[in-house]
Every structure is written in structure tokens, then in C-alpha cells.
Amino acid sequence: MKVEQIYQITNDITKEVLGETAVVNEDLSNIVDIGIQLTDQNNIDNYVRTLPDHIGKVVMVDRPYEGGAPSVMMDGWEYGSILEKVTYENLPEATENETWELTDGAVYEQDTFYKPEVSAKFFNKRTTFEIPMSFAYRQVKSAFDSVSQLNSFFSMIETAIRTSLTVKNEALVERTINNMISETLGDLSGNRAVNLLTLYNTRFSENLTADVAIYTPEFIRFAAFYIGLVSDRIAKISTLFNAGGKVRHTPKSRQHIVMLSEFAAAADTYLQADTWHNEYTKLPTAERVAYWQGSGLDFAFGSTSAIDVKNSSGATVNQDGILAVLFDRFALGVCNMNQRVTSHNNAKAEFYNNWYKVDAGYFNDLNENFVVFYVADQT
């Protein structure tokens, strides 16, 4: 089993998620203290100007972050490493039914062996990273007035660690989707990579541009229609909606839709607000993401709707205007997530270290249905 160390990329994508950097190319194959230093000259009294000011109240910034990544978590297992998916390859062909063509003296063959076309696909890759943190109680007790205050301090540290883990795990879930998007955008047939803007402009002889399309009610109405249409289409058996060209169908109960919140919110505001019969124009029920890869420095549409990745196939894909994805529940996922903490006490210096470890498997199955909807100006 190959295990990849991904601590560096988790640190990089955390910066993107937090809006500290622009959306940059990612290979998927600091907290700044603005407070005043205690030794600053402003922290002495105004009488003898030698006595340091005392802390009147301590407030711990202890705010857990629950995250909001799309729900693509799957189950785990204790032993073994490989995820195996077994599928029937192609639909069996029909042959002549001889029941209604009986001929006197004829022999009807019934001992031919018909081998089923079954294939197995294996996923055997894990990723791992850890967050180390040291804890020292004796050395920091003098900074606090009570056990409660001391415990609140360490609780704040623990919350920060858990928040960091949540941000990194959430971002990795998003990268699982982004990789599948990048693997799909190369489809030139338009079945799996759907440029809604081109379809709209062609059908209605318009010349909308991508930067205004999602704020145009007529376009949003068309987008809702077409996404719903594709949802119906992938429920029927077909080979057109997966990169492997396999015979697949995705019932409504197994369909998963994720939308860029800017697009979904625009539909709520510009379309639904003045519509009497909302059920005829509303977008399909979907999970929302504030961005696919990162917010950029200003949450501009060009950043929130973009991915810039080197995908698992080795191709570099840079595309903005991504509005939504519609996929089979088993087209991608995160499995065997294992979070744990190991500890070690240093008796000499009287502190102990905790290592917060995360292992997981992130997979894309290109043989399952996946459709990406985007807007891009024609060049």
C-alpha cells in the first residue's frame, strides 16, 4: 500500500481556504499576532512609569469550526488496504429464441457456456499527515489565576488543533471533487462537460458573457432546466456520462449534486424571488460550496468558480466558471478515514507531545457517471 505524505499541501491549501493566497496551481497526484507585546513601553503605568500594567481579564478565543464539505464520506475497515469495485462490464447480447422455431429432427444446443463479463477495479492509495503540539502545564501556570482559566487556555489550543484538522480534511474532500472535475473537463462531446453558456447563447441567439450570465434570470432559468434534464438523463442507462464509456445508470436516489453557492444564491435572488410557481423554475436540491478550490483574495467569481490543478492523470487543468457537478454516489469518495492521537511524555523537561494523525483514501472512479456544468466564453 502506497502512503503519501501530504502535510505540505494541507498547509498550502489551508492558506487558499482561508483567503490568504490567490487560487494557485495545486498538484493533486501564519497566524499574525497584531496585539501589543507585553514589553512595549505602552504597558507601563502613567505615574512612576516603571510598573507594568496587569491583565484585568483573559478571554480565550475558543470557537470550534464544524466545516461544510460535501458529504462524500464512506465507511472504513480495519484490515486490508484495497478498495475493490466489481462490476458487470457490458449488457449481454440477445440471441435467437428457438422456442417458436421447432423443426422435426433438429438438435437444439443447450450446453454452450456463456461467460459473464465481470471486471474488478482496485483503489490502493492512502494519504497521511499529522499536526504536532506540545503541552506544558507547570511552566504556564504563573500566567493564570485559577485552574478554570488554565483549563480554558488549553481547551483553546485543542480547539485550534481540531479546527485545523477540519479545515484540512474539508479541503481534501473538495480536492477529491476538483480532481474529478479536471478529469471530466476534457470531454469534447459536451455530454459530461456542459458549457451552459454556449448552449444558452446558441439556442436563443444571445451573446451573454460568463461574468454576467449567473446574474441573468433568463440564463438561470435555462440552467435550472438543463441541469434537471441531465439529472433525468443519467437516471436512464447509457454510456455517455462516464469517462470509461461503461454502461451505467444513476437513479435519483444515488445522484449527488454540488453547486457553487454564488450560482445557487443568484437563482434564489434573481429568479425565485419574483416567481409564483417556484417548483417549475428552482434549481435541483444540492449541497453548496463557497468555492471549489479557494476564495482568492476577494471572493471574486473568477476565483471561487475556478480550479487550477495537476490531476491524477498528469494533466494540468485551469478552468473557471464552474457552477455545479452532478454525479453518481460511487463516482468519488473518501473512505477509511482514521483520525487518532498519539502522545509522549518528556520527563526531563516536564512537557508532553501530542501528534494528531490523519489517514484516508480519496478516490475517483472514472467509470461512474459524472457531469460538470460551467460557463465559459467562446474563443
N, C-alpha and C positions, 0 to 999 in steps of 0.2 A: 504494500500500500504506500503510495506516494503522499507525503505530508508536506505542504508548502508553508513556509513562514511568511505571514502577511502583516506583521506588525508595522512595517514601514508604510504600506499602502493604507492601513487603517488610520495611521496618523495623518497621511496626506488627505484622505477623503474626509476625515473629520473637519479639516480646515475648509474644505469645499462646502460641507453640510452646514457649517457654522457661518458661512459667508465671508470667511477670512481671505479667500482667494477666488479668482475667477474660475470658471469651468475650464479645466485643463485636460490634456490628454492623459488617460489612465491606461495602464497596462493591466488588463484583467487576466491574461494567460498566466499661543503661549499665553499662557494666560498672563496678561499685563496688569501689574498692580499699579493703580493710579492713586492709591492712598498716599498719605504723607508719612515718611519714615519717622519712627519714634525718636530718632536722634536729631531730627530737624530742629532748628532754632525756634520755630513757631510753637514748639511743645513745652515751653518753659513758662513759669508764672510771670505776671507783669509787675511784681513788687520787688523781690530781690533778684529776679531773673536768673536764678540758678536751680530752682525746684522744678522737677519735671511734673507736667500735668498727669493726673491719674485717670484711668479709664473708668467712666461712670457706669457704662452698661455695655455688655457684649451681646451682639446679635449674630447668630450663626445663619449664614445663607445656606439653608438646607432645604432644597427644593427638588424632589425626585422628578425625573423625566421618564414618562411612560412610552414615548415614541409613538409612531404611527405608520410603520411599514406595512405594505400589503401582506395579507395573511396567506403566505405560501409555505408555512412551516409544515413539515410532515413528521412521521413518527421516527423513532430510533430503535436501535437494537444493541444488545450487549456484546455479542460475539460476532466474529467475521467482519469483513470490511466492504465487500462488494454489494452494490445495489444492482440487482438483476431484473430486467423487464423482459418478459416473454410475451411475444405477440404472434398472431397468425398473419402471415405475410400478405397474400393475395386471396381474393374471394375465389372459391372453387368454381371451375367452369361447368356449365351444364352439358349433358350428353343426351343422346337419343334415348327416349323411353320406349323400350321394345315391348312393353305390356300390350300395346294395341297393334302390334305388327307380327302376330304369331303366324308361323309358316310350318306346314307339316314337314316333319323330318329335320327341321333346323335345330342347331345346337346353340344355346344361349350361354355365353361365357359369364361366369359369376365368381371366378377365383382370382381375378386381377387384383393386385394390391395397389391401393391409391394412397400414396404417402402425403400426409398433411404438410403444408409449407409453414413451418414454425421457425422463428428466429429468436435469438436472445441477445439483448444489448446490456453491456456491463458498464457501470459507473464506479470507478475505484480511485477517487481522488478526495483528499481531505485538505482543509486549510486549518491553520492554527496561529494563535497569537496569545500574548499574556500581558497583563498590567501588574508591575511590581509596586509594592508600597510598604514602607517601614513604619512601625508604630513604637513610640517610646513614651511611657506614662510618667515615670519618675522625673524625667528631665523637663516636662512641660507643666507639672502640677503648680509650680510657683506663679504661673501666668493666670491662674483661675482662682475663684473664691470658694468654690464648692464642688462636690462630686458631680452634682447635676450639670454644672457648667462644663466640667471636664468631659463628661459623657456626651454632652451636646456637641462639643468640639470634634470628638472622634466620630460621632454619628454623621457630622457634616462631611468629614473625609470619606467615610464609607459611601455616602450618597453620591459624592463626586465620582467615585470609582464606578459605582453602578450606572450612573448617568453616562460615563464614558463608554462603558460596555454596551449600553443600549444604543447610543449613537453609532458606534462602530458596527454592531450587529445589524441595526436598521439599514445602514448604508450598504452593507454587504448583500442584504436581501434585495435592495434596489439595483445593485450591480448584477445580480442574477437575472433580473428583468432586462437591464440595459444590454447585457451580452446577447440575450435572445433577440432584442430589437436590432442590434447590429448585425446579427446573423440573418435577419429577415429583410432588411432594407435593400439588399441586393437583388430582390425578386423583381424582374423586369416585366413580368406578366401583369402585375397590378392586382393579383388575387390576394397576396399576403402582405404586400407593402402598398397601401392605398393612399394616394395623394388626393385627398378630398377636395383640395383647391382646384386642381386640374379638372377633376370630374365636374365640379360646380361650374367653372368658367366655360367648359366645353358645352355642357348641357344647356346653359342659359345664356350663352354668348356674352358673358361678362368678362371683366378684366380686373377682378379683385386681386390684391396683393396679400401675401401671407401676414403682414403686420397689422392689417385691418380686418381680415376675414373673421377672426374669432369674436369680433365686436359687431358683426353684421347679422341681424336677426335672420335674414333670408338664408345666409350660409349656415348658421347654426341649425336652422330647421332642416336644411338638406343633410347636414352632418348627422343629426339625430335619426333621420330617415335611413341613411345609408348604413350606419353602424347597426341599427336594428335589423336591416336587411341581411347584412353579413352574419349576424347572430342566428338568423333563421337558416341561412345557407350552410353554415358549418354544422348545424344540427342534422343535416342530411349527409348521407355517406358520400365521400368524394376523395379525390387525390389532390385537389387543388390548393389546399390550405396548410400544407406542411412541406418543409424543405426536402424531405426524403421522398415525396411523391407516393406515400403509403396510403392505403385505403383506410380512411378514418372518418369518424363522425363524433361530434361533441354535443351531447344532449344539453338542453338548457341548464339542467341541474349540475352539470360539470363545467359550465362556462364561467370564466373568471374575467372580469373587466376592470381595468385600472385606468383612470383618467387624470390628466393634468388638471389640478384644481382651478387654474385660471380659465380653462376652457369650460369646465363644468359650472363654475360660478358665473361666467358670462352668459351661459344658457339660462341660468336661474334669473338673472337680472334683465337681460335684453330680450328674452323670449318668453319665459314663463310668466313674468310679472303682468303682461298685458294680454294673456291668452285665457279664454274662457274654458276651453276644453284641454287642460294641461296633459291629460293622458294621451292625447294624439300627437303631441309635439315634444314631450320631455325625453331627455336622454335616458338610455338604459341605466338601471341601478348599478352603481360602480363604486369601488374604492377610489379615494382621491389621494394624489401625491402633490405636494407643493412644488416639486421639481423632480426630474429624473436622475440627475447627477449632482447638481449643486445650484445654489441660488445666485452665483456670481456675486458681484459687489453691490448690486442694486435690485435684485429680483426682476430684472428685465426679461421680457418674453424670450429674447434670444438666448438667454442663459438657462432659464427654468425649463424650457422646452427642448434643450439640447443634450446630446450625448457626444462624447469625444473619447473613443476607446480603441484599444487594440484587442480584438476579440479572441476567443479560443481557437478560431480557425487561422489566426495570424493576420487577419485583415485589419487595417486601420479605418475606422468609420467615424466621420464627423458630420453630424446632421442635427439641425434644429427644427422647430415647428412640429415636434411630436406631440400629438394630442391625446391619444389613447391606445391601449392594447387590449386585445380580446384573445383569450387562449384557453386551451384545454387545461383542466386542473393538473394533469400529469405532464404537461409540457415543460414545466420547470418547478423547482422547489428547493427547499433547504431541509436536509434530513440529518438525523443523528447529531443534533446539537447537544454538546456536552460542556456545561459550564461547571467549574469546580474551583476550589481554593485550597492551596497547599501552604503550610506555614513552617517556619524555622525560627527557633529562639536563639539569640546570641547572648549567652550567659555573661561573657566578659564585659560587653558594653551595655548590657541591660536594655535591649530592644529586640523586637522580633519582626521578621519579614513575612508578608503575605504575597503570594503570586496568584492572581486571578486569571485563570486559564480558560480559553475557549477553543474547542474543536468543532468543526462542522463540515458537511458535504454540501456543496452548491452545484446543482446540475441543470442542464438544458437538454431536452430531448428533441432533436430536430425532426423526428418522425411524428410528432404530435402537432395538432393544429395550433397555429399562432398567427395572428394578423395584427399589423401595426397601422394606425391611422395618423397621417401627418399632413401638414400644409407646406408647400414649397413653391416658390415662383418658378415658372418655366424659363429656361435659359436658351 
